Structure formats: structure tokens, C-alpha cells
Amino acid sequence: MNLSYWEYKTWLSNIDFTVVGSGIVGLNCALQLRKRFPEAKILILERGLLPQGASTKNAGFACFGSISEILSDLKTHSEEEVQQLVQDRWDGINGLRDMLGDAALDLQLLGGHELFLEEDNALFHECVSQLHRVNELLRPVFGANAFEVSPNRFNYKGIAPNYISHTFEGQIDTGKMMQGLLQKATSEGIKILNGVTVISVNDSADGVAITTDAFTFFSKKLCVAVNGFASDLIQEKVQPARAQVIITKPIPNLPIKGTFHLQEGYYYFRNIDNRILLGGGRNLDFNAEETTEFGTTKLVQDKLAEILNVVILPDTPFEIDYAWSGIMGVGKQKKPIVKLVSNNVACGVRLGGMGIAIGTSVGIQLADMFQ
């Protein structure tokens, strides 16, 4: 790109902090930097026309982990680690609510429910048998029982007669959330350049030389907040995980309300604007979904349509209106990576599919890497 003197002077000179990624982590990082360094010149670079990755493409779950997910985590993490993971999610959601307000998020506290297919009867009984243990473990976080058994009141087919419900879960409007964060960042004098892909970074004693597909410039500090795309820029083990989503056209008198998890969280759905949003299916072919390429596959799309037809809306006519995908960042550990990777470069990545819940706190922690 042939930039003018004025363009370099106004947008790309004397940069104190550059944030790569304008998702929930990147925007919260920039806002925290503004709070700590009121006079700093802060620039956000975003490869997409809108925030890419998962921040504008997720399902909008304000969730903290279904009971089967908690039990799975307890097999690879200590009780203290699992409790802290859930505490971080709870604190993150509350931080987001404090920052933007429930109305701006369109927060609906309708509860969350884990469904069990009839053939998953053994898993259901295992979860029920561990209900007291998990509730006691998480009582310091929520101050009350988080999980309870509730009836299949929405009459899903092929599902056990009871759900295990999380009374504190809710749902938000992802678009409104991101619009609120973008407006807040702009009002704080934070510059955002869209359609710019960072190719490489070179840290030195004085700062970071940043090469993009459009220009090269210098920044004193760099914050990497691109989650599933992190391995393109830094040497951290972050595995991309594509999540595919579909949404129906409006369905008259849709009775379904809440957020729902199915098959240990590999499928998830909710109501939104009298529609059903359904996502998941990467367990059908993990290798194919370990990609940074957006798009959908026939294998996953057919399975999502089947679940709508057979389980969720077996007696209700519907049409699929949109299909899309988002890129998450995952790894063997659920704890995100927030660290200095060199003298002037820090990262906040590997959110493990919990970006809404922990993105705010990870962004703040990322900014606080620099004293």
C-alpha cells in the first residue's frame, strides 16, 4: 500500500501500544491500557472487516461449563484448578456486565440445560451421582447450588426424561456486545484499522517492528490477542478449532427458551429472535476442524440439520437461514495463555471456547503484563 506522509503521521507514528485482534480480548486489553496509560497512543489491527475469529461468530452463551464438562475437567485438573476455571468465567461475565450493562448485552438469564440422549444413559447417571460433589465444589463461586435436575419440559425427542440445569447460565446478543465494546474503544480515542493482517513481528531493545500485508511500522509494545490464529505470530501451542453454526428462519410461537448443551458440549443450541441457533459437530472430524480456514462442511452441516429435525424440532416445520463458522483457540489445558513472550511482546490466547466468559478478564490481564 502506498501510504502518504499524512497517513503515517496520523495513524502509524509514535505508537505506544499495538493490539493485534479486535475481538473481546483485544478490545478489553486496549481499554485497560487506556485506563492505565491515559496519554498513550493505542492502535488495534484487525484482519477482518469485522472482528474475526470467534468474537462475532459464537453462539452467545454466558456459560460456565456443563456438569459433564466439569466432570471431564476433573479427570485432568485438580479440584482447585477446576474451581478456579469456573471462578474466572463467573468473574469474567460479571466484569463484562459491569462494563457494558445488561441492556447493552441483551442479557437473558434463562438458565442453561445439559441434555442427554437416551443412549447416553450411563453418562446421565454418572452426572447425577456427582451432582452433590460438583455443587459443593462450586458453592464458593456461585454462593448456591449451580446444578439441579429438571424435567424435559420442551419435549425434545430421543432425550432422557430429565435435564441437568445450570441455574446461573444466560445468553447474550454477541453483535450488541461487540458493538458496545467497539463504541467504547472509539470513544476512548483508541484507533482501529480493519482489513490489516500482521505478517511478522521483530522485537528489539527499543520496541517492535511490525510488518503487515499493507505496511510496516514501529510500536513500543505489542499485545497479541488473536486466539486461534496465535501460532501464526508467536511460538505458543494454540490449536485452532473451527466451530460451525446454523440458524433457522423465525419460527412462529417458538416455545424454546434458554441455552442447551448436548453430547458433552460438542453440540449447543439456544433461542434467539424466535429462531433456533445450533452449533458444534467438530467431534465428527477433529482433524478437518483443526483449521484457521473459515467455511462449512457437508458432514457437519448435515449432522446439525439432523439434530434439528430429529431432536430439537421434530414436529415443527423450519428452514435454515444462515450458516457460518468461527475459529476458537484450544489446547490440552483449559487455562488461557497470558504471558510475556519477549521483552516488548505479550499474548492473551487459547480461550478454550469460553471467550465470552473469560475474554474480559484475559484482556485486562494481557494489558497488565506491561508495567
Residue pairs with C-beta under 8 A, 6 or more apart in sequence:
1 214
1 215
3 12
3 215
8 215
8 217
11 43
11 191
11 193
12 43
12 215
12 217
13 217
14 41
15 41
15 42
15 43
15 217
15 218
15 219
15 220
16 37
16 40
16 41
16 42
16 219
16 220
16 221
17 30
17 33
17 37
17 40
17 41
17 42
17 43
17 219
17 220
17 221
17 222
17 223
17 370
18 42
18 43
18 44
18 45
18 208
18 210
18 219
18 221
18 222
18 223
19 26
19 29
19 30
19 33
19 42
19 43
19 44
19 45
19 222
19 223
19 225
20 26
20 44
20 45
20 198
20 222
20 223
20 224
20 225
20 226
20 233
21 44
21 45
21 46
21 51
21 52
21 53
21 224
21 225
21 226
21 227
21 229
22 44
22 45
22 46
22 51
22 55
22 182
22 192
22 194
23 51
23 52
23 53
23 54
23 55
23 56
23 178
23 225
23 226
23 227
23 355
23 359
24 55
24 177
24 178
24 181
24 355
24 356
24 359
24 360
24 363
25 55
25 225
25 227
25 348
25 349
25 351
25 355
25 359
25 362
25 363
25 366
26 44
26 46
26 51
26 223
26 225
26 226
26 363
27 44
27 178
27 181
27 182
27 184
27 185
27 363
28 99
28 181
28 359
28 360
28 362
28 363
28 364
28 367
29 223
29 225
29 348
29 363
29 364
29 366
29 367
30 42
30 44
30 185
30 188
30 190
30 223
30 363
30 367
31 99
31 181
31 184
31 185
31 188
31 190
31 363
32 363
32 364
32 366
32 367
32 368
33 40
33 42
33 223
33 367
33 370
34 40
34 42
34 188
34 189
34 190
36 367
36 368
41 191
42 189
42 190
42 191
43 190
43 191
43 192
43 193
43 219
44 185
44 190
44 191
44 192
44 193
45 193
45 196
45 198
45 210
45 212
46 52
46 192
46 193
46 194
46 195
46 196
47 195
47 196
47 197
47 198
47 229
48 194
48 195
49 194
49 195
50 56
50 178
50 194
51 178
51 182
52 229
52 327
53 226
53 227
53 228
53 229
53 326
53 327
53 328
54 227
54 228
54 243
54 326
54 327
54 328
54 353
54 355
55 174
55 178
55 355
55 359
56 174
56 175
56 178
56 326
57 174
57 243
57 245
57 324
57 325
57 326
58 174
58 243
58 326
58 355
58 356
59 174
59 245
59 259
59 268
59 269
59 270
59 277
59 279
60 171
60 172
60 173
60 174
60 177
60 270
60 272
60 277
60 356
61 112
61 169
61 171
61 259
61 268
61 270
61 356
62 93
62 107
62 169
62 170
62 171
62 172
62 259
62 356
62 357
63 89
63 112
63 166
63 169
63 259
63 261
63 354
63 356
63 357
64 86
64 89
64 90
64 93
64 146
64 166
64 168
64 169
64 357
65 73
65 85
65 86
65 89
65 354
66 112
66 114
66 164
66 166
66 261
66 264
66 265
67 114
67 127
67 130
67 131
67 134
67 147
67 164
67 166
68 114
68 123
68 127
68 261
68 264
68 265
69 261
69 264
69 265
70 82
70 86
70 134
70 137
70 138
71 126
71 127
71 130
71 134
72 264
73 81
73 82
73 85
73 334
74 82
76 332
77 85
77 333
77 334
79 137
81 335
82 137
83 137
83 138
83 140
83 141
85 334
85 335
86 138
86 141
87 140
87 141
88 357
88 358
88 361
89 354
89 357
89 358
90 141
90 142
90 168
90 357
91 361
92 356
92 357
92 358
92 359
92 360
92 361
92 362
93 356
93 357
95 360
95 361
95 364
96 105
96 177
96 356
96 359
96 360
97 105
97 107
99 184
99 360
100 177
100 180
100 181
100 184
104 176
104 177
104 180
105 172
105 173
105 176
105 177
105 180
106 172
106 173
106 176
107 170
107 171
107 172
108 170
108 171
108 172
108 257
109 168
109 169
109 170
110 169
110 170
110 171
110 257
110 258
110 259
111 165
111 166
111 167
111 168
111 169
111 170
111 258
111 259
112 165
112 166
112 169
112 170
112 258
112 259
112 260
112 261
113 150
113 163
113 164
113 165
113 166
113 258
113 259
113 260
113 261
114 127
114 163
114 164
114 165
114 166
114 260
114 261
114 262
114 265
115 152
115 156
115 159
115 160
115 163
115 260
115 261
115 262
115 311
116 123
116 124
116 127
116 159
116 160
116 163
116 164
117 158
117 159
117 160
117 262
117 263
117 311
118 158
118 159
118 160
120 160
120 263
121 160
123 264
124 160
124 162
124 164
127 164
128 149
128 164
131 147
131 148
131 149
131 164
134 146
134 147
135 145
135 146
135 147
138 146
139 145
139 146
142 168
144 167
145 167
146 166
146 167
146 168
147 164
147 165
147 166
147 167
148 164
148 165
148 167
149 162
149 163
149 164
149 165
150 162
150 163
150 164
150 165
151 161
151 162
151 163
152 159
152 160
152 161
152 162
152 163
154 255
154 256
156 311
156 312
157 310
157 311
157 314
158 310
158 311
159 311
169 258
169 259
170 259
171 258
171 259
171 270
171 271
171 272
172 356
173 272
174 356
177 356
182 192
185 192
186 192
195 214
196 212
196 213
196 214
197 212
197 213
198 210
198 211
198 212
198 233
199 211
199 212
199 213
200 210
200 211
200 233
201 208
201 209
201 210
201 211
201 222
201 233
201 345
202 208
202 209
202 211
203 222
203 342
203 343
203 344
203 345
204 344
205 343
206 220
207 218
207 219
207 220
207 221
207 344
208 218
208 219
208 220
208 221
208 222
208 344
208 345
209 216
209 217
209 218
210 216
210 217
210 218
210 219
210 222
220 344
221 344
221 345
221 346
221 370
222 344
222 345
222 346
223 345
223 346
223 347
223 348
223 366
223 367
223 369
224 230
224 233
224 234
224 341
224 345
224 346
224 347
224 348
224 349
225 347
225 348
225 349
225 363
225 366
226 232
226 233
226 349
227 238
227 327
227 328
227 329
227 349
227 350
227 351
227 355
228 238
228 239
228 240
228 241
228 292
228 327
228 328
228 329
228 330
229 240
229 292
229 327
229 329
230 236
230 238
230 329
230 337
230 347
230 349
230 350
231 237
231 238
231 240
232 292
234 341
234 345
234 347
234 349
235 341
236 337
236 341
236 347
236 349
236 350
237 331
238 329
238 330
238 331
238 337
238 349
238 350
239 290
239 329
239 330
239 331
240 290
240 291
240 292
240 327
240 328
240 329
240 330
241 282
241 289
241 290
241 327
241 328
241 329
241 330
241 353
242 282
242 289
242 290
242 291
242 293
242 294
242 295
242 325
242 326
242 327
242 328
243 279
243 280
243 282
243 289
243 325
243 326
243 327
243 328
243 353
244 279
244 280
244 281
244 282
244 289
244 296
244 297
244 300
244 301
244 304
244 323
244 324
244 325
245 277
245 278
245 279
245 323
245 324
245 325
245 326
246 277
246 278
246 279
246 301
246 304
246 305
246 308
246 320
246 322
246 323
247 272
247 275
247 276
247 277
247 278
247 320
247 321
247 322
247 323
248 275
248 276
248 277
248 308
248 313
248 318
248 319
248 320
248 321
249 275
249 318
249 319
249 320
249 321
250 273
250 274
250 275
251 274
251 275
251 276
251 313
251 316
251 318
252 274
254 271
254 274
254 275
254 276
256 271
256 276
256 312
257 271
258 270
258 271
259 268
259 269
259 270
260 268
260 269
260 270
261 267
261 268
262 268
262 269
262 280
262 307
262 311
263 280
263 283
265 280
266 280
266 281
266 282
266 283
267 278
267 279
267 280
267 281
267 304
267 307
268 278
268 279
268 280
269 276
269 277
269 278
269 279
269 307
269 312
270 276
270 277
271 277
275 321
276 308
276 312
276 313
276 318
278 304
278 307
278 308
278 312
279 304
280 304
281 299
281 300
281 303
281 304
282 289
282 300
284 299
284 300
284 303
285 297
285 299
285 300
288 297
288 299
289 300
291 327
292 327
294 324
294 325
294 326
294 327
295 325
296 323
296 324
296 325
301 323
305 320
308 318
308 320
328 351
328 352
328 353
328 355
329 349
329 350
329 351
329 352
330 350
330 352
330 353
331 337
331 350
331 352
333 350
334 352
334 354
336 348
336 349
336 350
336 351
336 352
336 358
336 362
337 347
337 348
337 349
337 350
338 346
338 347
338 348
338 362
338 365
338 366
338 369
339 346
339 347
339 369
340 346
340 369
341 347
346 366
346 369
346 370
347 366
348 362
348 363
348 365
348 366
351 358
351 359
351 362
